[in-house]
Amino acid sequence: MVLTHINEEANLARMERGELYYAFTPNLVAARKRCSRVVSRMNNAGELTRREMAEFWKEITTDPTPIPLPASLPSTATPQDHEESEDTILQSYPWIERPIAIDYGYNVSVGKDVFINFNCVILDTCKVTIGSRTLIGPNVSLFSGTHPVDPDLRNGTHGPEYGGPITIGDDCWIAGNVVVLPGVTIGDGVTVGAGSVVTKDIPAFHVAAGNPARVLRKVERPASEGVGKTKDANSASKA
């Protein structure tokens, strides 16, 4: 049932701050329906070009940034030349293996060369940020929303919920079936093992795994190695 007696502006402000708010107000229900329609179209669109995928992502996230125009290639250019050119031009947009599920879309932000594998679920009650060159494995769930544990307060669809932002740094690998809970920050260069439940922050350049996820070891890197310095622009497509 839609709650019509809630002040929508104040309710949205509470949601964005991670405070108790009501999800079943007319505006928020409409926002989720909008995102659901676009995501459904993308999930069922059949084979997509790189540009078509970027256009869907722009619509899902309501990103106002114009999509770069295609490069002007010589008439002798092959289909592969055009494809590689588009990969380079559109590297700011994620590679997505469908299906994917997203609540609002406008609270999701990703960096360059991000790869998102099958069956990813993003509940973007609060901001969900994914850094450049990060790989998201199959069946990963990013939950920035949660519910009160008091059942009287929770009160089904009539009660409030709340959330916390999720931030995943650059050059991370979030392996299959990982769950990330509200308020978590995962630093740059982190690997999270398959099936982990991340309940707390993970420092940069560490490996973590388990339920709940615990840091297992630090990632030792040669002094000459710089993450992001020599990345292949098409690396996400090869993941």
ZAMARGU-4260 file (C-alpha; in steps of 0.2 Angstrom, whole numbers, plus 5000, padded with zeros to 4 digits):
<rodrens>
0) 5000/5000/5000 | 5007/5017/4995 | 5009/5029/5010 | 5002/5046/5005 | 5003/5055/5022
5) 5022/5057/5022 | 5031/5073/5018 | 5041/5067/5002 | 5054/5080/5002 | 5059/5077/5021
10) 5057/5058/5018 | 5070/5058/5004 | 5082/5069/5014 | 5081/5056/5028 | 5084/5042/5015
15) 5099/5051/5008 | 5106/5053/5025 | 5104/5035/5030 | 5091/5039/5043 | 5074/5030/5045
20) 5062/5034/5030 | 5047/5027/5022 | 5050/5017/5005 | 5032/5016/5000 | 5028/5034/4996
25) 5021/5039/4979 | 5038/5047/4973 | 5049/5033/4979 | 5037/5019/4972 | 5037/5029/4955
30) 5056/5030/4956 | 5058/5012/4958 | 5046/5008/4944 | 5055/5019/4932 | 5071/5010/4936
35) 5063/4993/4935 | 5056/4997/4918 | 5073/5002/4910 | 5082/4988/4918 | 5069/4976/4912
40) 5071/4983/4894 | 5089/4981/4895 | 5089/4963/4902 | 5077/4957/4888 | 5085/4967/4874
45) 5095/4953/4866 | 5112/4956/4860 | 5118/4974/4863 | 5132/4984/4856 | 5143/4993/4867
50) 5134/5010/4863 | 5117/5002/4867 | 5123/4996/4883 | 5130/5013/4887 | 5114/5021/4883
55) 5104/5009/4894 | 5116/5013/4908 | 5114/5031/4906 | 5096/5030/4907 | 5096/5018/4922
60) 5108/5030/4932 | 5100/5046/4925 | 5118/5052/4922 | 5116/5069/4913 | 5134/5067/4905
65) 5132/5066/4886 | 5138/5049/4878 | 5154/5052/4867 | 5150/5052/4849 | 5158/5038/4838
70) 5175/5041/4831 | 5177/5045/4813 | 5186/5030/4805 | 5192/5028/4787 | 5181/5019/4775
75) 5193/5004/4775 | 5189/5001/4794 | 5183/4984/4798 | 5169/4979/4810 | 5182/4974/4823
80) 5190/4992/4821 | 5174/5000/4825 | 5171/4988/4839 | 5188/4992/4847 | 5185/5010/4844
85) 5169/5010/4853 | 5177/5000/4868 | 5190/5014/4870 | 5178/5028/4868 | 5165/5021/4880
90) 5176/5014/4893 | 5168/5025/4906 | 5152/5014/4905 | 5152/4997/4913 | 5152/4980/4904
95) 5136/4971/4911 | 5132/4953/4909 | 5113/4952/4911 | 5102/4950/4921 | 5105/4964/4933
100) 5093/4971/4946 | 5094/4989/4953 | 5082/4999/4964 | 5083/5017/4960 | 5098/5019/4948
105) 5102/5037/4952 | 5111/5032/4967 | 5124/5021/4957 | 5140/5028/4951 | 5154/5018/4943
110) 5172/5022/4937 | 5180/5017/4920 | 5182/4999/4914 | 5170/4991/4927 | 5164/4974/4924
115) 5148/4967/4932 | 5144/4949/4930 | 5127/4940/4929 | 5114/4942/4942 | 5121/4957/4951
120) 5108/4965/4964 | 5111/4983/4969 | 5099/4990/4982 | 5104/5009/4980 | 5094/5016/4995
125) 5110/5026/4998 | 5125/5029/4986 | 5133/5014/4979 | 5150/5019/4971 | 5161/5007/4962
130) 5179/5012/4957 | 5188/5010/4940 | 5194/4994/4934 | 5184/4984/4947 | 5177/4967/4943
135) 5160/4962/4951 | 5158/4943/4950 | 5141/4933/4947 | 5127/4934/4960 | 5135/4948/4970
140) 5123/4958/4980 | 5126/4976/4986 | 5114/4981/4999 | 5114/4999/5004 | 5097/4997/5012
145) 5091/4988/5028 | 5077/4986/5040 | 5075/4989/5059 | 5076/4973/5069 | 5061/4978/5080
150) 5047/4970/5071 | 5034/4983/5078 | 5044/4997/5071 | 5048/4987/5055 | 5029/4985/5052
155) 5029/4977/5035 | 5027/4990/5020 | 5020/5003/5033 | 5036/5004/5043 | 5052/5014/5040
160) 5069/5007/5034 | 5086/5015/5032 | 5103/5012/5024 | 5121/5017/5022 | 5132/5021/5007
165) 5143/5007/5000 | 5160/5012/4992 | 5171/5000/4983 | 5188/5007/4977 | 5198/5006/4961
170) 5205/4989/4955 | 5195/4978/4966 | 5189/4960/4963 | 5172/4956/4972 | 5171/4937/4968
175) 5155/4927/4965 | 5141/4927/4978 | 5148/4941/4989 | 5136/4951/4999 | 5141/4969/5004
180) 5130/4977/5018 | 5126/4995/5021 | 5139/5007/5026 | 5154/4997/5020 | 5169/5005/5012
185) 5181/4993/5002 | 5198/5001/4999 | 5207/5001/4982 | 5215/4984/4976 | 5205/4973/4988
190) 5200/4955/4983 | 5185/4948/4992 | 5183/4929/4991 | 5168/4920/4984 | 5153/4918/4996
195) 5159/4931/5008 | 5147/4943/5018 | 5156/4960/5020 | 5149/4968/5036 | 5164/4980/5040
200) 5177/4991/5030 | 5191/4982/5022 | 5208/4992/5020 | 5216/4995/5003 | 5227/4981/4996
205) 5221/4966/5006 | 5212/4950/5003 | 5197/4946/5014 | 5185/4931/5014 | 5172/4923/5026
210) 5155/4926/5034 | 5158/4938/5041 | 5172/4943/5030 | 5189/4945/5038 | 5205/4951/5032
215) 5217/4937/5028 | 5232/4945/5021 | 5240/4960/5013 | 5243/4961/4995 | 5262/4964/4992
220) 5266/4974/4977 | 5282/4978/4969 | 5288/4996/4972 | 5288/4999/4953 | 5270/4993/4951
225) 5257/5007/4950 | 5238/5002/4950 | 5230/5009/4935 | 5246/5016/4927 | 5247/5003/4913
230) 5229/4997/4911 | 5223/4990/4894 | 5207/5000/4890 | 5199/4984/4884 | 5203/4974/4900
235) 5186/4973/4907 | 5179/4965/4891 | 5192/4951/4893 | 5187/4947/4911
</rodrens>
